[in-house]
Amino acid sequence: MVPVFYAILFVFGLAAGSFVNVLTLRYRPERSFFSRAAWSGRSRCMACGTTLRWHELIPLISFVMQAGKCRSCGARLSRQYPVVELFAGALAVGIPLFFSSWHGIHGVPTLEAPLWYYGYLALWFLVALVWLAIVAIDVKHYIVPDELNISLVVLGFGLIAFVAMHQDALPAFRFSFLKHFALLFTPSFLEGVWLSHIAGALVGGVFFWLFTLIQRGAAMGFGDVKLAAASGFVLGFPDVAVAAGLAFVLGGLWGGILMMTGRKKMGDKLPFAPFLVAGFFLTITLGFSLLSWYFRLLNF
């Protein structure tokens, strides 16, 4: 039963990733992400405009069977298709596995967990899909749509409400992905669930806003500031600070590699949302372990 359950989740995730691909590849900066043009109409080849048949729309399988090319014109399909679909499939399986272990909630595969917890997991999956969409759009257009940042805030309200209403069902120190390390950085007046997440939004937004002012928009745009604020609301404080630090490390390393290989030079644009999102995911999954390793390194 359990393997079948997660196989179904993986297939569902592939389908969700396929939908994210449709929306992000149809996105245009001059119109809303939620415009009718993006959400309606048959799927077509981006090169020749041929309407795709049902067997050309099967997530992942169609890309493999067609060798990454359009059947009609032979144009190469974007590698975004399989990458986003695989990520979404992995997230559909990984999110219930991770959070069930993290919160000690048993019975998710057999549908014996509390009903509210499935809503909580669904919201986290939607947050992950929004982050995926933001990465795909920023890589292509160097922009983070306001509508997606607003969506993160709305989803964040739902997540925080679930945690606030069901605190007694969750283990101690599980309101932060840093566990008890969060107490080292959080003043007593921010220990409430809602206050810590509001502080996360403020810290994330203000920090990146100041950084943008200092470097005058050369390294990142104001969309990244809004993304940091919206995601800071989802993660809370001090988690957002760890995520920001990881994002800068990852961005700096990747930028250095690109310059050493001659693919970029100083002053060239580099989408920063992928590094922010990577920082968010790393903080959620490895934040506690990374801080444990860091403090052991310092003999703290």
DRENGU-105446 format. One record per residue (C-alpha): residue in three letters; x negated, y, z. Coordinates in pm, whole numbers, plus 50000, padded with zeros to 5 digits. Layout:
REM residues N
AlaXYZ/...
REM end
This chain:
REM residues 300
Met500005000050000/Val497275025050097/Pro495205022149773/Val498405025449566/Phe499405056349762/Tyr496095073649694/Ala496125062249330/Ile499485079549292/Leu498085110549461/Phe495115110649223/Val497385108648917/Phe499555136349061/Gly496415157249114/Leu495345151648752/Ala498735164248636/Ala498495194648866/Gly495005201748730/Ser496335199448376/Phe498955225548463/Val496275248048613/Asn494325244648288/Val497345255548084/Leu497905286548298/Thr494275297148318/Leu493485291547950/Arg496575311147850/Tyr495755339248095/Arg494985373647954/Pro493725402248175/Glu496205426548023/Arg499235406948149/Ser500365390948473/Phe499245355948563/Phe502925348048619/Ser504075362148285/Arg506535341948079/Ala503945338347801/Ala501665318748033/Trp504315296348186/Ser506475287747884/Gly506055273447535/Arg504515241747396/Ser500795235147437/Arg498725242047126/Cys495135238147012/Met493245269847101/Ala491395268446767/Cys493965259346498/Gly497245265446681/Thr498635230546612/Thr501315219946859/Leu499965191247066/Arg501815158047077/Trp502665140247401/His499735115947379/Glu497355145447342/Leu498535159447675/Ile497725130247905/Pro495365144548169/Leu491745133148135/Ile492615102847917/Ser493445124147611/Phe490135142747638/Val488175110147657/Met490115092847378/Gln489695122847149/Ala485975125447231/Gly486525161047348/Lys487805173047010/Cys491115184146858/Arg492655156546644/Ser493875181646386/Cys490915204746323/Gly488015187446501/Ala487235218046715/Arg485545210547046/Leu487845212547346/Ser486805232547650/Arg484975212547917/Gln487255230348160/Tyr489965204648084/Pro488335173848241/Val486455193248509/Val489525210548655/Glu491655179148623/Leu489065157748804/Phe488645183649079/Ala492425185649127/Gly492705147749135/Ala489915145449393/Leu491565172749603/Ala494935155249597/Val493255124849754/Gly490645142749963/Ile492885167950139/Pro495125142650318/Leu492105120750397/Phe490075149650540/Phe492805167450735/Ser494285135650876/Ser490855126951014/Trp490165162751123/His493415166851314/Gly493735130651425/Ile497155127351261/His497745090651180/Gly500265075150946/Val499855097650641/Pro499475069250384/Thr502415050150529/Leu504615081250559/Glu504745077550937/Ala503125110851022/Pro505305139851145/Leu507365154950864/Trp505935189950915/Tyr502425176850852/Tyr503225167950491/Gly504265203950434/Tyr500995215250592/Leu498985192550358/Ala500985204550056/Leu500155240750139/Trp496445232650162/Phe496645215549823/Leu498275246549675/Val495545268449829/Ala492925246049666/Leu494705248549328/Val494795286449353/Trp491065286749428/Leu490485264249125/Ala492505287848905/Ile490565317849035/Val487235301148955/Ala488355291948602/Ile489565327248529/Asp486565344848684/Val484105323448487/Lys485865332548162/His487065368248220/Tyr484985381248516/Ile488195390248695/Val490215377648993/Pro493955383648933/Asp495725402249215/Glu498675378349187/Leu496485349049289/Asn495055367749586/Ile498595376049696/Ser499505339349653/Leu496685330149893/Val498055354150154/Val501555339450121/Leu500235303850151/Gly498065315050443/Phe501175326950629/Gly502665292350586/Leu499525274550708/Ile499125296651012/Ala502815292751098/Phe502485254751089/Val499455255751320/Ala501065281151555/Met504255260651588/His502535227051633/Gln499415235451836/Asp500245208952095/Ala500105181451829/Leu496555190851724/Pro493305183051911/Ala491395210152095/Phe488935230751890/Arg490605221151561/Phe491985255951487/Ser488605265051341/Phe486535243851103/Leu483565252451323/Lys485155234951625/His483715247151956/Phe481035268051779/Ala483805292751698/Leu483885302152067/Leu480315315252041/Phe481325341751788/Thr484935349351880/Pro485715375652146/Ser488465366152389/Phe490975390852244/Leu490845372551907/Glu491455337452038/Gly495115336051932/Val495925317651607/Trp497445347651430/Leu494855372551558/Ser491905351351443/His493325349051091/Ile494085386051071/Ala490525392451188/Gly489315368550917/Ala491055389650652/Leu489625421950790/Val486085408750830/Gly486045392650486/Gly487505423050313/Val485495449850493/Phe482185431150463/Phe482495426150087/Trp483895461150037/Leu480825476150208/Phe478535453650005/Thr480265464749685/Leu479775501149781/Ile476085495749856/Gln475325478349525/Arg477855500149334/Gly479705470949178/Ala476625456549008/Ala476865422049168/Met480595418349227/Gly483865435949160/Phe486745446649380/Gly488605414549291/Asp485975395749491/Val486655418849787/Lys490355410449771/Leu489545373449734/Ala487355374750046/Ala490135392350239/Ala492895368750123/Ser490805337550183/Gly489605351750513/Phe493245352450615/Val493555315650519/Leu490365304750698/Gly490355328450993/Phe487435342551192/Pro484585333051231/Asp484935307150953/Val485075333950684/Ala481685347450798/Val480075313150751/Ala481755309650411/Ala480445343850303/Gly476915334750410/Leu477045302250216/Ala478425320549911/Phe475495344849910/Val472975316549948/Leu474535296649664/Gly474915327249442/Gly471325337949506/Leu469945303349430/Trp471955299649110/Gly471105334948996/Gly467425327849059/Ile467585295748855/Leu469285313548565/Met466625341048563/Met463725316348585/Thr465125296948289/Gly465685328648088/Arg469475324748070/Lys470065356648269/Lys468095387648350/Met468295412648633/Gly471455433348605/Asp473425407448403/Lys476935398948517/Leu477475367348717/Pro480965356748831/Phe480895355449210/Ala484265338849278/Pro482875303649214/Phe480305308649491/Leu482915322849728/Val485215293349665/Ala482295269149709/Gly481565286450040/Phe485185281950148/Phe485185244850064/Leu481805239050231/Thr482945257050546/Ile486095236050564/Thr484385202550507/Leu480855207850642/Gly480955239950847/Phe480655222851184/Ser477935198951063/Leu475905227350907/Leu476045248051226/Ser475115217451434/Trp472075212051213/Tyr471165249151228/Phe471335251151606/Arg469325218951643/Leu466705234651415/Leu466535264051656/Asn466545241051961/Phe469655259752074/
REM end
